[in-house]
Amino acid sequence: MAEHHSLMETDVLVVGAGVAGLSLATALGREGFAVTVLDGASRPSAPPGGVDLSDWDFRVSALTPASIAFLQALGVWQQIPSDRVAPYDAMRVWDADGNGHIAFDARDVVAPCLGQIVENRQVVYALLKSVEALPRVQLCWDEPLESLSRAPSGWQAVSSGGRCWGASLCVGADGARSRVRQLVDLPTREWSYGQSAIVGTVALSSSHQNTCWQAFLRTGPLALLPLSDPAKVAIVWSLDEEEHGQVAALQDPDFLRQLNSALAPSAPVAVAIGPRASFPLKQCHAMDYVREGVALVADAAHSIHPLAGQGINLGLADVAVLKEELLAARRGGLLLSSSISLKRYQRRRKTENLAMMAAMEGFKRGFGNRHPVALVARNLGLNFVDQQGWLKRWFMRHALA
Ligand SMILES: Cc1cc2nc3c(=O)[nH]c(=O)nc-3n(C[C@H](O)[C@H](O)[C@H](O)COP(=O)(O)OP(=O)(O)OC[C@H]3O[C@@H](n4cnc5c(N)ncnc54)[C@H](O)[C@@H]3O)c2cc1C
C-alpha cells in the first residue's frame, strides 16, 4: 500500500506531458493560472542534433500553418532549432493501383509553404523549455496517475507513488489510452483499422524536393515526409495486419526493396533505413470530451489514422479552444470547472474532429476497396480534383486552416 503524502492544491491539473499537455500548461501558465502537470515517464532529455539515421525521431508530424502560428504565439516555435524543421511546399498523392494522382503546390494558394515537418520530441523539448520558465507551472515526472476522486474543491488525484493533488479542473492529455478518460467513465466509440503502421527514417538517393509523397496501396497508405536533411524522409507505412507481420519481419535490404517497389516509379529511391517501430492503428473518439470539472484534449479525446501525419494538429486546436474558454470563464467570473465553458469547448471541437475523422475513414475505406468500380471511381476522382484548379485550392485552404 503506497504511503499518502499531503495534498497539493492547483487551479488546473494536466495529466500527460506530451505535446498537448505541455502546450496547454504553457498557454495557461502564461495567463497566470496555477498549473500542475503529471507524467508517468521521466523528464525527456535534449534530443540529439546529429543527422545519422538513428538521430531522428520516428514520430514526426506535419504541422499546419495554424498549429505553427499557435506555437509561435506561445514563444515555443522559436525554440525549435531551425535546422530540425522542414517546410514542404508540395504534396504528391497517387493511387498505386491505377493512374489517379493529385499534386498540391503552395504557389497555387500563394502560400510560402503547405506546412512544416517536425519531430515530436523537438516540439516536446521546446515546450518543456518554455514551460519550465513559467513560475506558476509545476512539472511532476515519474508520477503515473492512479486514481481520481471528487473533492469539495473539484478533483483529487493520486499518483501510483501516493502523492496527492487537488484541482478545480483536471485535464486528460494522457494520450490514446487515457487513464483520466477511463477513471471518470467517459465512454468511447472505437474500432480497429485492422492495420499497423511502420515508422522509421529513410535515406534517399536524391533530394526529397521539399515534397510529401503519399501512395495509396491496396494494403494501406504509405507516406514519405521530408526532413530538414534534403536526402532523408520519415516514413509512415500503414499495412493490413497480415502484410504488416511479413513486412515488419524483413531484414533491412529486403525491407528497402519492398519499400521501393511500393513507391516506384513516382517517388525518390530509398537506400538505407534507421531503426523501425510499429504501432497498431485504432480510431477512437470519446462520446463526450467533458464531465464536471474534467476535460479531455488531443489523443485522449480522439486518435485518428496517421494517414496524413495530422494527429497533433487537431490536438493543438483543442488546446487553443480550451484555453480561450477558460480565459472567458475567468473574465466572466465563472469557476474553471463551469460546465458552461467546458460544454462550449466540447461543442466547438467535436464537430471539426469528427469531420476530420470521417474524411480519414473515407479515404481509408475508398482506397482499401478492391472492387474494380471503386478503383476506377477513385482514379477519376483524384484526376478530376487535380484538374479543377478551384476545387484543389478549396481543399488546400481547408488543409491550411
Ligand atoms: C510510434 C508512434 C508514431 C506516430 N507517428 C505519427 C505520425 O507520423 N504522424 C502523426 O500524425 N501522428 C503520429 N503518431 C500519433 C501522434 O504521436 C499523436 O497524435 C500525438 O503525439 C498526440 O499527442 P498527445 O500529447 O495527445 O499524446 P501523447 O504524445 O501520447 O502523450 C501522452 C503523455 O501522457 C503520459 N501518460 C500516459 N498515461 C499516463 C498516466 N496514467 N499518468 C501520467 N501520465 C501519463 C505519457 O507518458 C505521455 O507523455 C504516432 C504515435 C506513435 C505512438
The ligand as an ORCA input file, in Angstrom:
! r2SCAN-3c Opt
* xyz 0 1
  C       5.199      5.335    -32.571
  C       4.237      6.434    -32.913
  C       4.383      7.096    -34.136
  C       3.487      8.084    -34.504
  N       3.670      8.679    -35.708
  C       2.806      9.632    -36.081
  C       2.962     10.292    -37.327
  O       3.863     10.010    -38.090
  N       2.064     11.268    -37.627
  C       1.036     11.606    -36.779
  O       0.252     12.493    -37.073
  N       0.865     11.003    -35.621
  C       1.716     10.031    -35.249
  N       1.521      9.411    -34.066
  C       0.436      9.912    -33.200
  C       0.883     11.228    -32.551
  O       2.138     10.997    -31.952
  C      -0.171     11.686    -31.548
  O      -1.308     12.167    -32.275
  C       0.308     12.834    -30.664
  O       1.590     12.597    -30.142
  C      -0.679     13.003    -29.511
  O      -0.169     13.882    -28.537
  P      -0.721     13.834    -27.069
  O       0.036     14.893    -26.339
  O      -2.211     13.889    -27.085
  O      -0.392     12.391    -26.514
  P       0.995     11.630    -26.289
  O       2.063     12.163    -27.164
  O       0.653     10.180    -26.381
  O       1.379     11.998    -24.781
  C       0.691     11.473    -23.672
  C       1.536     11.662    -22.420
  O       0.778     11.186    -21.301
  C       1.607     10.420    -20.439
  N       0.747      9.477    -19.719
  C       0.042      8.437    -20.207
  N      -0.635      7.809    -19.211
  C      -0.361      8.491    -18.068
  C      -0.756      8.344    -16.699
  N      -1.584      7.354    -16.297
  N      -0.276      9.217    -15.780
  C       0.562     10.232    -16.166
  N       0.972     10.411    -17.454
  C       0.518      9.553    -18.376
  C       2.609      9.754    -21.375
  O       3.798      9.419    -20.687
  C       2.831     10.854    -22.430
  O       3.904     11.696    -22.085
  C       2.391      8.429    -33.656
  C       2.255      7.780    -32.443
  C       3.151      6.779    -32.064
  C       2.952      6.072    -30.748
*
